[in-house]
Amino acid sequence: MNLSEQLSTIRRGTAEIVVESELRAKLERSLKTGVPLKVKLGLDPTAPDLHLGHTVVLQKLRDFQVLGHQAIIVIGDFTGMIGDPSGRSETRKPLTWEEIRVNAETYRAQLGKILDMSRTRVEFNSTWLGPLTFENIIRETANLTVAQMLQRDDFAVRYASGRPISLHEFLYPIAQAYDSVALRADVELGGTDQTFNLLVGRDLQRAHGQEPQVALTVPILEGLDGAQKMSKTLGNYVGITEPPGDMYGKLMSIPDSLMLRYLTLVTRLPEDEVREITQGLSAGRVHPMEAKKRLAWTVTAQYHGEAAAREAEAIFVRVVQDRQEPEKIDEINIPGGAKLQLVEIVVATGYVSSKSEARRKILEGAVDVDNVTLTDPNAMPLSDGRRRLIRMGKRFWRWVQPA
């Protein structure tokens, strides 16, 4: 693509580019010399599963990759021991080496669903941060001031309210910035909550006599509730490895107001088609349900293939729209099920990952046993040893048998 086309692709779904004129100059130079830009994205291995919120910035990295530039994933195995303080109201608990390595490998295996891994460079930042001496670290900290650090909103708020800020948290932005120095990054990507860290990278590169990287941020994706940031902890997420039926159904549950945002940020549908859907919704030519089905089908097909997306759509129509049972319902045996409470059975089905989330779903009336809604988390529906049909939410069905 020429310069104008590259910039148009890069701007899609972008929150801010610091500085766009510098990006333009870097792209022009790349076109003239044939040398691709080094585009860096750091991932802290703090959780083992990627969800659609993570994919917003990964899609942007993929855009650069399609344009012919070098995609570099930095797995923060070293910085993961510090913990990113971004958006934190208290000090983050550091991970152990073992936790970091397990999570990092899980991330790495999932990246291929979005990136061309044969053309993706994957680095672990312990490679260059581990060998640094205490003298080296002191010299790096001399390039930044405490006043700069306290310009961060999260640090400023915590300092003003008297909540503690551990000294090691100041080292996180410096460590992330040093990644850019070690790689001589041309561009660094991140969510808007990473703006400060990305700008520190520019400062540190200047201090090392390097051309500063362009800091490009993307919006933070709201979760299924339409309000809070997508998060596994909050249960408002869509995991990229979820079964196609669950993925499709979850996407059909998002508020209508988020459809166009999701189409722009988590898909790569042509902008003309997104614009046509937008105009159709405004003019009443396109029904919100049809637009949402387009979104759900597109995302499901991206991660599971078109056949799986078609099947997921058919299941949604049958179960949710036509209010029928699925044609096929998986059966699971639950060891000791006759002595388990409903809250434990719901977790055992895989519908949720924790008892607290299961309890909340039960109290909300989201769990039926043999077509009867149960709202008592302590109920023991398998105590008689019989097989039961459990429906959780609108789409999750299981035959459960005590073993």
Phi, psi and omega in degrees: 000151176283179186301314182298318180292321178297314180297321179297318178294317183292324183290337184301124177068016181268138178276313183203145174236119181240102005243138186295325179296326177290321177297317178301316180296319179295319180293319178300315179297319179297318179296322182285321186266341184078008179266119182291154175285148173269112184248117191253139171224124178266136176237121174273124185281063182268350178212148187276349186237136176273141173236178185299332176300322177292330188286344181301311180284329177293324175298322179293321176297321177299321177303312179299320181297316179298328179283357175100009182266164184276114177273127179236117174263125176254111175278118186278064180292329178279311181293338177298336178285339177275312183093123181291122180280358184305125176072011184265140176264355178208167182297133180282139177291126181290150178271157175276163177303318183295315178299317181298313182295318179297312180295321181298316180293326178294315176303311185302321181292332183272341184299331182295347176287345181237316184262157169277099187291340177291342179241020180247129178268123180248124181235150172252125188286355171294341181302317182252336179279327180302316183285351182298137176272169178298325177298316178302315183295318178300318180297323179291319181295336180293346180275356182225158181245161176297323179300320177299316181297321182283358173284342176297134182302315184293321177292316183298317181295315180295320180294317182293328182269359178081009177280143188292145171237113180288145183300327182295337179292331175295334183283341184298307180301326180291318179296316179296320179295323179295331174304317181294324177294313182298325183265351186052052184294141174270325181220139171237136181254154176183169173287169181297338177286353180258005186307312182301312182300319181294323180288328174298325176301319177298316181297316184290325176296318177300317181298334179264012177075018179261157172292128184293144178290157170275132179262117181241122181247151177240157181295156173277127184279128174289150180277190184297338179283349178076006185236303185264159177305138179301128186205137176294325179300320182278349179074014183253035189247164170236109181283143183284350176254006178297153175304147184304322180297319178292318180298311181298312182297319179298318181293330177288347183266355183291153176299146179305328183295342182264352187305309185292325178296316178295318180301322181283319190269326186249357174239169172238040170301145178305142182299329178298320180291319177298319179296320180295320177295318179301310181294323179296320177295318181296322183272354181082009179279335181244126178282139180306324179298319180291321178296320181292323177296323177297317178297309184297319180295316182299313182292317180296319178295325181298322185259344183230353181098159186293322181298316179295325179293319178296318179295319179297320179295319179297319178296318180299314180299316183293312188278315187270309183284316182267357176056042176250161174289151175299150178295328180233126179236124180293149177243137178231145174263130183248109179303130179069018186301330181296338182254006184264148174279162182303320182299324179285325179293319180298319177296319182296334179288340183091003181294321177227170184253355183214157178295324181297319179290321177298317180299317180298317180297318180297313181296332178282353181081027184267003184238122175248143173237117184051047175068017175242125180287126178250129181243009178257107181301337183268001179299154182235077188291345181255013186296336180272001176081005182271155175288140181231152174259118180249129173247129179236120188071204181267342193235349189258112182237142175210138163275129181241136183230124177292138181245000000 
